[in-house]
Amino acid sequence: MRNRFDRQLQQLNEELIEMGEHIEYAIEMASNAFATQDCEKAKEAISYDTEIDQQERDIEALCMKLLLQQQPVAKDLRLISSALKMITDMERIGDHAADISEMTLSMAGAPYMIKPDCIQKMAVETIDMVIRSVNAFVNKDLEAARWVIKRDDVVDELFDSVKNRLIDLINSNKENGEQASDMLMVAKYFERIGDHATNIAEWVIFSITGTHEDA
């Protein structure tokens, strides 16, 4: 019975890794579409969210099977319940990647007022956080999870930098307001992705230690 349970846990790990890879691709695709104002790539990123939603349902079904059929206790129960919490955050990350692409489409009619370099840095940081948080769960790596939590400060600082630049643009010319507001929303979505990666890392720590650590 335990061997079967272990195989199902390994399947859970593999499906989480696959979902993490799909989320990474979604963020990269959304980021590239935004940076280059590529409407076709933005539409592709939006449609990709459906696949991520299906992965969440598949992993949720596997977790429920493990809970109902195997009746795990203690550490195994924490692991499965943490995975259920994680996939909710992972699905929201996929939603935000689609949201970024929606904003890209809304800004397609005019060139950007500022270079999107800081926002692209946010994308790089959040992708790294997402991948490391999922790997931390699979590898039961406390230090990697704690690294992700600390790294959220970098994303927050980048968001503040973008926000201040855009506020300056609006103050200098009110006609800049619409696009500046849209770009601020893009930055906010990346900041939220960082928050969700942090949530995942916190659930990783709980799955290993049984306690929640303050971010």
C-alpha positions in Angstrom: 0.0 0.0 0.0 2.8 2.4 0.9 4.6 1.7 -2.4 1.5 2.7 -4.3 1.1 5.8 -2.2 4.8 6.8 -2.8 4.2 6.4 -6.6 1.2 8.7 -6.4 3.2 11.2 -4.5 5.9 11.0 -7.2 3.2 11.6 -9.8 2.1 14.7 -7.8 5.6 16.0 -7.8 5.9 15.5 -11.6 2.6 17.2 -12.3 3.5 20.2 -10.1 6.9 20.5 -12.0 5.0 20.4 -15.3 2.5 23.0 -14.1 5.4 25.1 -12.9 7.1 24.9 -16.3 3.9 25.9 -18.1 3.5 28.9 -15.8 7.1 29.9 -16.5 6.4 29.7 -20.2 3.2 31.8 -19.8 5.0 34.5 -17.9 7.9 34.6 -20.5 5.4 34.7 -23.3 3.4 37.5 -21.7 6.6 39.4 -20.9 7.9 39.1 -24.4 4.6 40.1 -25.9 4.5 43.2 -23.7 8.1 44.2 -24.3 7.7 44.0 -28.1 4.0 44.9 -28.4 3.4 41.6 -30.2 -0.3 41.2 -30.3 -0.3 37.7 -31.7 2.0 36.5 -28.9 -0.2 38.2 -26.4 -3.3 36.4 -27.7 -1.4 33.1 -27.6 -0.5 33.8 -23.9 -4.2 34.5 -23.1 -5.3 31.2 -24.7 -2.6 29.3 -22.9 -4.3 30.1 -19.6 -6.9 27.4 -20.3 -4.3 24.7 -20.2 -3.0 25.9 -16.9 -6.6 25.9 -15.5 -6.9 22.2 -16.6 -3.7 21.3 -14.9 -5.0 22.8 -11.7 -8.1 20.6 -11.9 -6.0 17.5 -12.7 -3.7 18.0 -9.7 -6.6 18.8 -7.4 -8.2 15.5 -8.4 -5.0 13.6 -7.7 -4.7 15.3 -4.3 -8.3 14.4 -3.4 -7.7 10.8 -4.5 -4.7 10.7 -2.2 -6.6 12.1 0.7 -9.7 9.9 0.3 -8.1 6.6 -0.7 -4.9 6.7 1.2 -6.0 8.6 4.4 -2.5 10.1 5.0 -1.5 11.3 8.4 1.0 13.9 9.8 3.7 14.8 7.3 2.1 13.2 4.3 -1.2 15.0 5.1 0.7 18.4 5.3 2.4 17.7 2.0 -0.9 17.0 0.1 -2.8 19.9 1.7 0.1 22.2 1.0 0.0 21.1 -2.7 -3.7 21.9 -2.8 -2.9 25.4 -1.6 0.0 25.8 -3.9 -1.9 25.0 -7.1 -4.4 27.8 -6.3 -1.5 30.3 -6.3 -0.1 28.7 -9.4 -3.4 29.1 -11.2 -3.6 32.7 -10.2 -0.1 33.3 -11.6 -1.4 31.9 -14.9 -4.3 34.3 -14.7 -2.0 37.3 -14.2 0.1 36.3 -17.2 -3.1 36.4 -19.2 -4.0 39.8 -17.6 -0.6 41.2 -18.6 -1.3 40.1 -22.2 -4.7 41.7 -22.1 -3.1 45.0 -21.1 -0.6 44.6 -23.9 -3.4 44.4 -26.4 -5.1 47.5 -24.9 -1.8 49.5 -25.4 -1.1 48.2 -28.9 -2.2 51.4 -30.7 0.8 53.6 -29.6 4.5 53.2 -28.8 5.5 53.1 -25.2 6.4 56.4 -23.5 9.2 54.7 -21.5 11.3 51.7 -22.0 9.8 48.7 -20.3 13.2 47.6 -18.8 12.2 47.7 -15.1 9.1 45.7 -15.8 11.1 43.1 -17.8 13.4 42.8 -14.8 10.3 42.1 -12.7 9.4 39.4 -15.1 12.9 37.8 -14.8 12.7 37.9 -11.0 9.2 36.5 -10.7 9.9 33.6 -13.1 12.9 32.7 -11.0 10.8 32.8 -7.8 8.1 30.6 -9.3 10.5 27.9 -10.5 12.5 27.9 -7.3 9.4 27.7 -5.1 8.0 24.7 -7.0 11.4 23.0 -7.0 11.7 23.7 -3.2 8.5 21.7 -2.7 9.6 18.8 -4.8 13.1 18.7 -3.2 11.9 19.6 0.3 14.4 22.4 0.3 13.8 24.8 3.2 16.6 27.2 2.2 15.3 27.6 -1.4 11.8 28.4 0.0 13.3 31.0 2.3 15.3 32.5 -0.5 12.1 33.0 -2.5 10.4 34.8 0.4 13.3 37.1 0.8 13.5 37.7 -3.0 10.1 39.2 -3.0 11.6 42.4 -1.6 13.5 42.8 -4.9 10.3 42.6 -6.9 8.6 45.1 -4.5 11.5 47.6 -5.0 11.3 47.2 -8.8 7.6 47.9 -8.6 8.1 51.0 -6.6 10.7 52.2 -9.1 8.3 51.7 -12.0 5.4 53.3 -10.1 7.5 56.5 -9.4 8.6 56.8 -13.0 5.0 56.6 -14.2 3.7 59.0 -11.6 6.4 61.5 -12.8 5.2 61.0 -16.4 1.6 61.7 -15.4 2.5 64.8 -13.4 4.5 66.2 -16.4 1.7 65.7 -18.9 -1.9 64.6 -18.0 -2.2 63.2 -21.6 0.2 60.4 -20.5 -2.3 59.2 -17.9 -4.0 56.4 -19.8 -0.9 54.5 -21.0 0.9 55.2 -17.7 -2.0 53.7 -15.8 -2.0 50.6 -18.1 1.7 50.1 -17.6 1.3 50.5 -13.9 -1.2 47.7 -14.0 1.2 45.5 -15.9 3.8 46.1 -13.2 1.3 45.4 -10.5 0.4 42.0 -12.1 4.1 41.1 -12.0 4.3 42.2 -8.3 1.3 40.0 -7.6 3.0 37.0 -9.3 5.9 37.6 -6.9 3.4 37.5 -4.0 1.9 34.2 -5.2 5.4 32.7 -5.5 6.0 33.8 -1.9 2.8 32.1 -0.8 3.9 28.9 -2.5 7.3 29.1 -0.7 5.5 29.6 2.6 3.4 26.5 2.0 6.6 24.6 1.2 7.9 25.5 4.6 4.7 24.4 6.2 4.7 21.1 4.4 8.2 20.4 5.8 8.1 21.9 9.3 4.4 22.1 10.1 4.7 25.8 11.0 4.1 29.0 9.1 7.0 31.4 9.0 6.4 35.2 8.8 7.4 36.7 5.4 
